C-alpha cells in the first residue's frame, strides 16, 4: 500500500459565547427590525457558538500528521477564543465596528485570523454554528 502523497482532513472543535446585534447603522430601527427581526434587539442577544476548524493537506510521511491538533487547539484559543469569548461583538471586536457580526462575517473574520498562522500548503475550512440548526461554512476567498 502506497502512503506517499495522501491527503486527509483533520478538524478541531471549539466553542465560545458572545453577544451581538444584527443591524445596519444607517437604517432606521424599523428597517432593522423588519429585516433582522428579534436579532436587531438594541439590547443585544447571545449565542453559544460552536466552531469547527478543518485543515486539509498531505499526510506527513514521518509524523503521520496533516497538522498537529494540539498546535491547532492552542492557535484557536489565542486567535479566536481569546478575542471572541464572552464579548459583545459589536462593541468589543474591532472587525465588527463597521461590519454586521452575522455568522457569515464571523466565520470570515476567524478564517483571516487563523490563515497567517498556518502553512500555505493546508486548506483552511471554517464551520460556525450559531445555533444547533443554523450554521455557515467558509473556506477562503
C-alpha positions as CSV (number, residue, x, y, z in Angstrom):
1,X,0.0,0.0,0.0
2,X,1.4,3.4,-1.0
3,X,1.2,6.1,1.7
4,X,3.0,8.8,-0.3
5,X,1.1,11.9,-1.4
6,X,-2.0,11.0,0.6
7,X,-4.3,13.9,1.6
8,X,-6.6,14.0,4.6
9,X,-8.6,16.4,6.7
10,X,-8.2,17.0,10.4
11,X,-10.6,19.0,12.5
12,X,-10.7,20.7,15.9
13,X,-14.0,21.5,17.6
14,X,-14.1,24.6,19.9
15,X,-16.8,26.9,21.3
16,X,-17.2,30.5,22.5
17,X,-20.1,32.5,23.9
18,X,-20.8,36.0,22.6
19,X,-23.4,38.7,22.3
20,X,-24.3,40.7,19.2
21,X,-26.9,42.8,17.5
22,X,-27.6,42.5,13.8
23,X,-28.3,45.9,12.4
24,X,-27.3,48.3,9.7
25,X,-26.2,51.6,11.2
26,X,-27.7,53.9,8.5
27,X,-31.1,52.1,8.6
28,X,-33.9,53.1,11.0
29,X,-34.8,50.9,13.9
30,X,-38.0,49.9,12.0
31,X,-36.0,48.9,8.9
32,X,-33.6,46.8,11.0
33,X,-36.4,45.1,12.9
34,X,-38.2,44.4,9.6
35,X,-35.1,42.8,8.1
36,X,-33.4,41.2,11.1
37,X,-36.4,40.6,13.5
38,X,-35.5,39.9,17.1
39,X,-31.9,39.7,16.2
40,X,-31.9,43.5,15.9
41,X,-32.8,44.0,19.6
42,X,-30.9,47.2,20.7
43,X,-30.1,45.4,24.0
44,X,-28.3,42.6,22.1
45,X,-28.7,38.8,22.3
46,X,-26.2,36.0,22.8
47,X,-25.2,32.6,21.2
48,X,-23.2,29.6,22.3
49,X,-21.2,29.3,19.1
50,X,-19.7,26.0,18.0
51,X,-16.7,26.2,15.8
52,X,-15.1,23.5,13.7
53,X,-11.7,24.3,12.1
54,X,-10.8,21.8,9.4
55,X,-7.3,21.6,7.7
56,X,-6.8,19.6,4.6
57,X,-3.4,18.6,3.3
58,X,-0.8,15.9,2.7
59,X,-0.2,13.4,5.4
60,X,3.4,13.8,6.6
61,X,5.3,10.6,5.8
62,X,7.4,10.9,9.0
63,X,4.8,12.0,11.6
64,X,1.7,10.7,10.0
65,X,0.0,14.0,10.7
66,X,-1.6,16.6,8.4
67,X,-1.1,19.1,11.3
68,X,-0.6,18.7,15.0
69,X,-4.1,19.1,16.7
70,X,-2.5,20.3,19.9
71,X,-0.9,23.2,18.0
72,X,-4.3,23.9,16.3
73,X,-6.0,23.9,19.7
74,X,-3.6,26.5,21.0
75,X,-4.0,28.6,17.9
76,X,-7.8,28.6,18.2
77,X,-7.5,29.6,21.9
78,X,-5.2,32.5,21.2
79,X,-6.6,33.7,17.9
80,X,-10.3,33.1,18.3
81,X,-11.5,32.3,21.8
82,X,-9.4,35.0,23.5
83,X,-10.8,37.6,21.0
84,X,-14.5,36.5,20.9
85,X,-15.4,34.5,24.1
86,X,-17.7,36.4,26.4
87,X,-17.5,39.5,24.3
88,X,-20.1,41.9,22.8
89,X,-19.0,41.6,19.2
90,X,-20.5,44.9,18.1
91,X,-18.7,46.9,20.9
92,X,-15.5,44.9,21.7
93,X,-14.3,43.4,18.5
94,X,-12.7,46.0,16.1
95,X,-13.6,43.9,13.0
96,X,-17.3,44.5,13.7
97,X,-17.2,48.2,14.3
98,X,-18.5,48.8,10.8
99,X,-19.5,45.3,9.8
100,X,-22.6,43.4,10.8
101,X,-21.5,40.5,13.1
102,X,-23.5,37.9,11.2
103,X,-22.4,34.2,11.4
104,X,-21.2,34.6,7.9
105,X,-19.0,37.6,8.7
106,X,-17.8,36.0,12.0
107,X,-16.6,32.9,10.0
108,X,-14.8,35.1,7.5
109,X,-13.0,37.0,10.3
110,X,-12.0,33.8,12.0
111,X,-10.6,32.4,8.7
112,X,-8.5,35.6,8.3
113,X,-7.2,35.4,11.9
114,X,-6.1,31.8,11.5
115,X,-4.8,31.8,7.9
116,X,-1.5,33.6,8.6
117,X,-0.5,31.1,11.3
118,X,-0.9,28.0,9.1
119,X,1.3,26.6,6.3
120,X,0.2,27.7,2.9
121,X,0.0,24.1,1.8
122,X,-3.0,23.5,4.0
123,X,-6.6,24.3,3.0
124,X,-8.5,26.0,5.8
125,X,-12.2,25.5,6.2
126,X,-14.3,27.1,8.9
127,X,-17.7,25.8,10.1
128,X,-19.5,28.0,12.6
129,X,-22.7,27.0,14.3
130,X,-24.7,29.9,15.6
131,X,-27.5,27.5,16.8
132,X,-27.7,23.8,16.5
133,X,-29.7,24.3,13.3
134,X,-28.1,27.4,11.8
135,X,-24.5,27.3,10.6
136,X,-22.2,28.7,8.0
137,X,-19.2,27.3,6.2
138,X,-16.3,29.4,4.8
139,X,-13.1,28.2,3.1
140,X,-11.5,31.4,1.9
141,X,-11.7,33.8,-0.9
